[in-house]
Amino acid sequence: MQNESTSSLVGEEYEVEVGPVAHGGHCIARTAEGQVLFVRHTLPGEKIVAKVTEGESDSRFLRADAVRIIEASKDRVEAPCPYAGPGKCGGCDWQHAKPGAQRRLKGEVITEQLQRLAGLTPEEAGWDGTVVPAEGDKLPKGEVPAWRTRVQYAIDEDGHAGLRKHRSHDVQPIDHCMIAAPGVSELGIEKREWPTLAAVEAIAATGSHDRQVILTPKPGGRLPLVELDKPVSVLRVEEHDGGVHRVHGRAFVRERADDRTYRVGSGGFWQVHPQAAYTLVKAVMQGLMPRKGETALDLYCGVGLFAGSIAERVGENGAVLGIESGKRAAEDARHNLKDLERVRIEHGKVDQILPRTGITEADLIVLDPPRAGAGKQVVKHLAALGARRIAYVACDPAALARDLAYFRDGGYTVRTLRAFDLFPMTHHVECVAILEPVKKDD
């Protein structure tokens, strides 16, 4: 219930000068009264008219869109996608910025989060300040990397496929998503009507020609006969339990990384960018430098990507334990690594399973936690294991910075940090930090 002394500011417009980029795909500005605005569709240094989309007169901050550009940044371009802009699709954050500028903005966000949450400068984090584009993503002006191998289409009331608007359940109907990978676009999902469905997720494997759609019916909705432009497996999300079940075709797709094939079932986690798995495995292995006979932990291990790569390198006398909370992903990891007797996969949450294992030491640790990060207790436990190197794969720079501060409290320092632009046009960025114990003074 709204306080009588406050009033909604939604729809109010302010002429403002735009300040620095902030984490989340927006920039910071202030109204003449000093109220903070988080503004999308703008760039640092611009003068704009911002229209409030969320917030009240006593809110700590307001959310807004740049609806008119008075003085444009030199980094501004016309958004290639017709569905990008105020009130439209919320999937992309930086369609209006040059690719090089997008990477600089992401670098500025990482720098700010490291400083604010971990007290680290880029130099202290062993980072050169750059965000590296994925292989093949440097394209001519006006072209957009078609990288997204998994797209979750929402279905509007008329049965048309689209994407959610920013911070909204409303659907923006589309006829083509520019960042969707060719294997997704060629299915032709946007050309068809889906009146009985709430969502259609499309998956195009990079390591094979496997294509899959996961259908979520509306409550009480019937499953349609799926006829798409390419052969595809069909899975269904069950209304009563949310489980994913096979309708026809394979219940999984096959992916490739580091000369191994990985089964990824029921819409399980796999990196979305075609080059991501290769890029991250390479960065993690270069950072850890596994040796024959070493023991390693792969936490939040998914279908076993890093566990497989480490196991190949530590050899028959080494050992790898993977822990994964998703039941199907853990089953897939066991299947994918069944030829490596030195690998064991445990199903459960890391904070619950790890203490039960009785493990008191490890040579190497890799962790790829969800967006919220690993957290203080898990990091404290890991720091006590005395690993000579730890690889932290992070999809959120704020969570990474918080956890790096916890690792510092546990006696670890950042040796190197690398940042990769594996989500072009969005504010997301992937980081790989390599940590090692602080050297004791003689």
Secondary structure, DSSP 8 states (H G I E B T S, - for coil): ---TT--B-TT-EEEEE---EETTTEEEEE-TT--EEEEES--TT-EEEEEEEE-BTT-SEEEEEEEEEEE--TTB---SSTT-STTSB-S-S-TTB-HHHHHHHHHHHHHHHIIIII---TTTTT--S-EEE-TT----TT-----BSEEEEEE-TTSBEEEEBTTSS-EEE-S--TTB-HHHHTT-GGGSB-TTEEEEEEEE-SSSS-EEEEEEE-TT--------SS--EEEEE-TTT--EEEEES-SEEEEEETTEEEEEETT----SSTTHHHHHHHHHHHHH---TT-EEEEET-TTTHHHHHHHHHH-TT-EEEEEES-HHHHHHHHHHTTT-TTEEEEES-HHHHHHHT-----SEEEE---TT-S-HHHHHHHHTT--SEEEEEES-HHHHHHHHHHHHHTTEEEEEEEEEE-STTSS--EEEEEEEE-----
